[in-house]
Amino acid sequence: MSEFTDPTNGVGNAPTGGFSFENIHRNALINNSAANKSVLPLATKTGTTIVGLVYKNGIVLGADTRSTNDTTVADKNCEKIHYIAPNIYCCGAGTAADTEKTTELISSQMELLRMNTGGAQSRIVTACTLLKRMLFRHQGHISAALVLGGCDINGPHLYQIYPHGSTGKLPFTTMGSGSLAAMAVFEADFRDDLSEEEAVKLVQRAILAGIFNDLGSGSNVDTCVIRTDGTVKMGRNDIMPNELKPLRDKVKRSDVLNMREGTTAVLKSTFVKAKTSMGLSLADVTVTAMET
């Protein structure tokens, strides 16, 4: 509810039910600005590869770590696997701010729900319902394509959630600009009886396929294993295929390029003591850190 319909601020009246049209004037202004070819601010988006699959004892999620702003790499090592609940995590693709704040909001709602229900374990379908309702309410203006996974008393569950609010429950899924390359790996080698090690390796291969075949994806591979026994294993930077330090260490630089001491001749050196009315020098000054 916005401040325009909040009864506590004395402005307007609370809605009695049905649809809310409080943003109709704002949307019309945006459409008119676009029609007049006005310059609209561009959001930072993540050209992304995110994946998830179900194996016999849990869920494995995976993501790359490149964040792009148009054709510029904005962040080489961002985190795209977001916390929802102790047994639920979510990969996000789309606008970076939208995926971050959407998952934060739903995570907060899930925490409040656990408090109101005596600390009971969160259900994955509950998180999916909250996410799809929020995204559908904003009609796709929140650019968040999500892969939601977790384990509860009903077993492991994996959902894909589109920015307009449509969802699907699948044994494996990929989303983002590198999803086609990742899906090719899944469709070739996915099995229902994968072990945890095999599942993690398959997810890593799928993310690497996106990294090397999609310009919007890159850098490193992150994974998250959520097991039916309640344990979670986060694999931050599991694979770093683009690490340059080993290559740079192999480069032999010529010693001719190193400037040794004495290369430039010193012709003259003088020191003039500062003249102050108080007889002070910089050695008498005490520097303290500014309070912030």
C-alpha positions as a printed NumPy array, in Angstrom:
array([[  0.   ,   0.   ,   0.   ],
       [  1.448,   3.4  ,  -0.952],
       [  1.238,   6.672,   0.982],
       [ -1.621,   7.748,  -1.31 ],
       [ -3.93 ,   5.032,   0.045],
       [ -2.569,   4.732,   3.591],
       [ -5.372,   5.861,   5.966],
       [ -2.856,   6.742,   8.71 ],
       [ -1.392,   9.712,   6.832],
       [ -4.696,  11.518,   6.288],
       [ -4.399,  11.446,   2.509],
       [ -7.045,   9.594,   0.517],
       [ -8.958,   6.536,   1.679],
       [ -7.936,   2.92 ,   2.074],
       [ -9.096,   0.686,  -0.807],
       [-12.174,  -1.377,  -0.003],
       [-11.196,  -4.219,  -2.327],
       [-10.688,  -5.051,  -5.984],
       [ -7.958,  -3.656,  -8.199],
       [ -5.765,  -0.7  ,  -7.258],
       [ -5.206,   1.999,  -9.909],
       [ -2.979,   4.237,  -7.798],
       [ -0.138,   4.168, -10.374],
       [ -2.253,   4.984, -13.439],
       [ -1.067,   8.606, -13.664],
       [  2.564,   7.612, -13.21 ],
       [  2.302,   4.935, -15.913],
       [  0.672,   7.367, -18.337],
       [  3.498,   9.85 , -17.754],
       [  6.109,   7.191, -18.449],
       [  4.332,   6.097, -21.645],
       [  4.066,   9.692, -22.874],
       [  7.752,  10.273, -22.155],
       [  8.676,   7.161, -24.131],
       [  6.417,   8.223, -27.015],
       [  8.122,  11.633, -27.123],
       [ 11.494,   9.879, -27.226],
       [ 12.591,  11.444, -23.97 ],
       [ 15.718,  10.061, -22.384],
       [ 14.702,   7.6  , -19.671],
       [ 17.191,   6.293, -17.085],
       [ 18.588,   2.834, -17.816],
       [ 18.694,   0.204, -15.093],
       [ 21.708,  -1.979, -14.404],
       [ 20.792,  -5.448, -15.665],
       [ 22.42 ,  -8.812, -15.217],
       [ 23.04 , -10.715, -18.412],
       [ 22.952, -14.001, -16.586],
       [ 23.031, -17.774, -16.541],
       [ 21.128, -19.293, -13.606],
       [ 20.151, -22.959, -13.265],
       [ 18.668, -25.456, -10.842],
       [ 17.995, -29.176, -10.707],
       [ 16.479, -31.775,  -8.423],
       [ 18.561, -34.784,  -7.393],
       [ 17.545, -37.686,  -5.179],
       [ 18.549, -36.017,  -1.879],
       [ 17.93 , -32.351,  -2.534],
       [ 18.365, -29.349,  -4.823],
       [ 21.399, -27.833,  -6.554],
       [ 21.303, -24.212,  -7.708],
       [ 23.969, -22.488,  -9.809],
       [ 24.779, -19.031, -11.18 ],
       [ 27.539, -17.081, -12.874],
       [ 28.963, -13.91 , -11.294],
       [ 29.011, -11.292, -14.09 ],
       [ 26.874,  -8.18 , -13.803],
       [ 26.601,  -6.034, -16.935],
       [ 25.448,  -2.494, -17.694],
       [ 24.699,  -2.496, -21.421],
       [ 28.027,  -3.543, -22.988],
       [ 30.076,  -2.791, -19.85 ],
       [ 30.928,  -5.345, -17.165],
       [ 29.744,  -3.587, -13.991],
       [ 30.798,  -6.304, -11.518],
       [ 32.974,  -9.341, -12.122],
       [ 32.066, -11.195,  -8.934],
       [ 28.503, -10.415,  -7.873],
       [ 26.256, -12.831,  -5.965],
       [ 23.125, -14.051,  -7.745],
       [ 22.062, -16.774,  -5.284],
       [ 19.852, -15.078,  -2.689],
       [ 18.692, -16.227,   0.751],
       [ 14.947, -16.693,   1.212],
       [ 14.779, -19.002,   4.261],
       [ 17.165, -21.441,   5.974],
       [ 15.912, -24.191,   3.649],
       [ 15.116, -22.045,   0.571],
       [ 17.392, -20.128,  -1.807],
       [ 16.668, -18.281,  -5.034],
       [ 18.733, -17.424,  -8.125],
       [ 17.925, -14.11 ,  -9.809],
       [ 18.281, -12.844, -13.387],
       [ 17.172,  -9.512, -14.806],
       [ 17.617,  -6.093, -13.202],
       [ 20.115,  -6.415, -10.368],
       [ 18.263,  -4.1  ,  -7.958],
       [ 14.918,  -5.811,  -8.671],
       [ 16.201,  -9.329,  -7.97 ],
       [ 18.014,  -8.185,  -4.821],
       [ 15.143,  -6.249,  -3.255],
       [ 12.419,  -8.675,  -4.357],
       [ 14.165, -11.609,  -2.662],
       [ 14.919,  -9.471,   0.42 ],
       [ 11.246,  -8.522,   0.729],
       [  9.985, -12.095,   0.396],
       [ 12.685, -13.332,   2.785],
       [ 11.416, -10.835,   5.367],
       [  7.819, -11.981,   4.865],
       [  8.859, -15.617,   5.249],
       [ 10.62 , -14.795,   8.516],
       [  7.516, -13.056,   9.861],
       [  5.393, -16.036,   8.818],
       [  7.691, -18.428,  10.697],
       [  7.371, -16.247,  13.811],
       [  3.58 , -16.276,  13.527],
       [  3.442, -20.055,  13.1  ],
       [  5.635, -21.058,  16.022],
       [  8.886, -21.316,  14.093],
       [  7.642, -23.987,  11.691],
       [  9.797, -24.746,   8.658],
       [  9.013, -22.608,   5.626],
       [  7.33 , -24.256,   2.628],
       [  8.791, -23.712,  -0.831],
       [  5.32 , -23.331,  -2.357],
       [  4.651, -20.471,   0.081],
       [  7.705, -18.561,  -1.137],
       [  6.706, -19.283,  -4.731],
       [  3.178, -17.96 ,  -4.143],
       [  4.418, -14.759,  -2.489],
       [  6.886, -14.131,  -5.314],
       [  4.435, -14.788,  -8.154],
       [  1.728, -12.624,  -6.568],
       [  4.141,  -9.718,  -6.159],
       [  5.498,  -9.973,  -9.7  ],
       [  2.032, -10.381, -11.254],
       [  0.781,  -7.368,  -9.299],
       [  3.425,  -5.208, -11.   ],
       [  2.695,  -6.65 , -14.474],
       [  6.311,  -7.315, -15.439],
       [  7.682,  -3.88 , -14.491],
       [  9.818,  -5.636, -11.872],
       [ 12.436,  -7.333, -14.037],
       [ 13.139, -10.404, -11.923],
       [ 13.364, -13.871, -13.475],
       [ 13.889, -16.344, -10.649],
       [ 14.85 , -19.963, -10.05 ],
       [ 13.507, -20.923,  -6.609],
       [ 14.638, -24.113,  -4.901],
       [ 14.539, -25.739,  -1.491],
       [ 13.579, -28.732,   0.63 ],
       [ 10.746, -29.023,   3.151],
       [  8.701, -31.841,   4.735],
       [  7.304, -32.676,   1.288],
       [ 10.753, -33.154,  -0.247],
       [ 12.818, -31.111,  -2.728],
       [ 11.028, -28.587,  -4.961],
       [ 12.233, -26.438,  -7.862],
       [ 10.27 , -23.574,  -9.448],
       [ 10.97 , -21.153, -12.272],
       [  9.28 , -17.759, -11.914],
       [  8.955, -15.313, -14.804],
       [  8.839, -11.498, -14.359],
       [  5.107, -11.387, -15.191],
       [  4.29 , -13.888, -12.435],
       [  3.891, -17.173, -14.331],
       [  5.536, -20.174, -12.688],
       [  6.419, -23.772, -13.411],
       [  7.514, -26.69 , -11.231],
       [ 10.236, -28.662, -13.024],
       [ 12.95 , -31.275, -12.354],
       [ 15.536, -28.95 , -13.919],
       [ 15.41 , -25.442, -15.343],
       [ 17.576, -22.61 , -16.656],
       [ 16.936, -18.876, -17.009],
       [ 18.78 , -15.782, -18.168],
       [ 20.571, -14.826, -21.369],
       [ 22.764, -17.959, -21.202],
       [ 19.86 , -20.319, -20.518],
       [ 19.907, -21.996, -23.941],
       [ 23.533, -23.093, -23.622],
       [ 22.914, -24.34 , -20.067],
       [ 19.737, -26.179, -21.072],
       [ 21.632, -28.029, -23.795],
       [ 23.901, -29.498, -21.1  ],
       [ 20.959, -30.434, -18.866],
       [ 18.948, -32.096, -21.619],
       [ 21.946, -34.165, -22.644],
       [ 23.004, -35.507, -19.23 ],
       [ 20.225, -35.049, -16.653],
       [ 18.964, -38.183, -14.9  ],
       [ 16.462, -38.687, -12.097],
       [ 18.909, -40.736, -10.007],
       [ 21.855, -38.297,  -9.928],
       [ 24.036, -38.354,  -6.831],
       [ 24.965, -35.08 ,  -5.116],
       [ 28.455, -35.037,  -6.62 ],
       [ 27.11 , -35.757, -10.116],
       [ 24.426, -33.075,  -9.717],
       [ 26.946, -30.421,  -8.648],
       [ 29.246, -31.319, -11.555],
       [ 26.331, -31.072, -14.002],
       [ 25.297, -27.676, -12.663],
       [ 28.871, -26.426, -12.913],
       [ 29.088, -27.604, -16.537],
       [ 25.784, -25.9  , -17.347],
       [ 26.972, -22.577, -15.901],
       [ 30.296, -22.881, -17.732],
       [ 28.371, -23.417, -20.975],
       [ 26.62 , -20.107, -20.358],
       [ 29.859, -18.349, -19.391],
       [ 31.701, -19.369, -22.553],
       [ 28.796, -19.079, -25.017],
       [ 26.919, -15.997, -23.802],
       [ 28.442, -12.503, -23.746],
       [ 26.204, -11.42 , -20.864],
       [ 27.457, -14.22 , -18.606],
       [ 30.971, -14.674, -17.336],
       [ 33.531, -14.77 , -14.538],
       [ 33.039, -17.517, -11.924],
       [ 30.637, -20.311, -10.967],
       [ 28.601, -20.207,  -7.734],
       [ 26.633, -23.224,  -6.496],
       [ 24.251, -23.93 ,  -3.626],
       [ 23.321, -27.436,  -2.417],
       [ 20.143, -27.712,  -0.303],
       [ 19.702, -31.172,   1.201],
       [ 16.575, -32.877,   2.517],
       [ 18.232, -33.285,   5.933],
       [ 18.178, -29.483,   6.359],
       [ 21.844, -28.747,   5.659],
       [ 22.978, -26.209,   3.075],
       [ 26.343, -25.94 ,   1.309],
       [ 27.168, -22.665,  -0.424],
       [ 29.901, -22.946,  -3.053],
       [ 31.082, -19.38 ,  -3.574],
       [ 33.437, -19.174,  -6.575],
       [ 33.465, -22.973,  -6.95 ],
       [ 35.152, -22.641, -10.34 ],
       [ 37.154, -19.621, -11.528],
       [ 37.823, -20.34 , -15.223],
       [ 38.861, -16.77 , -16.009],
       [ 41.43 , -16.326, -13.242],
       [ 44.345, -14.424, -14.796],
       [ 46.966, -14.62 , -12.038],
       [ 48.416, -18.003, -13.126],
       [ 48.755, -16.69 , -16.688],
       [ 50.329, -13.444, -15.559],
       [ 52.805, -15.338, -13.376],
       [ 54.016, -17.198, -16.485],
       [ 54.856, -13.979, -18.32 ],
       [ 58.573, -13.159, -18.143],
       [ 59.032,  -9.41 , -18.218],
       [ 62.308,  -7.994, -19.479],
       [ 64.529,  -6.507, -16.784],
       [ 65.33 ,  -3.654, -19.154],
       [ 61.943,  -2.118, -18.342],
       [ 62.72 ,  -1.847, -14.605],
       [ 63.968,   1.605, -13.575],
       [ 66.801,   1.143, -11.067],
       [ 67.74 ,   3.596,  -8.358],
       [ 70.133,   6.182,  -9.723],
       [ 68.862,   5.996, -13.291],
       [ 67.944,   9.682, -13.097],
       [ 70.844,  11.86 , -11.907],
       [ 70.22 ,  14.247,  -8.97 ],
       [ 72.015,  17.521,  -9.78 ],
       [ 71.168,  19.498,  -6.665],
       [ 69.353,  18.99 ,  -3.361],
       [ 68.429,  21.719,  -0.867],
       [ 66.21 ,  21.918,   2.23 ],
       [ 64.586,  25.16 ,   3.417],
       [ 63.101,  25.148,   6.895],
       [ 59.586,  26.57 ,   7.063],
       [ 59.192,  29.949,   8.752],
       [ 56.251,  30.145,  11.145],
       [ 55.299,  32.855,  13.637],
       [ 54.699,  30.291,  16.381],
       [ 57.862,  28.332,  15.815],
       [ 55.921,  25.202,  14.85 ],
       [ 56.675,  22.632,  12.178],
       [ 54.73 ,  19.724,  10.751],
       [ 56.419,  17.468,  13.304],
       [ 54.51 ,  19.337,  16.046],
       [ 51.121,  18.765,  14.458],
       [ 48.97 ,  15.819,  15.629],
       [ 46.576,  14.394,  13.055],
       [ 43.424,  12.682,  14.334],
       [ 40.817,  10.746,  12.375],
       [ 37.568,  12.569,  11.628],
       [ 34.472,  11.175,  13.307],
       [ 32.029,   9.697,  10.795]])
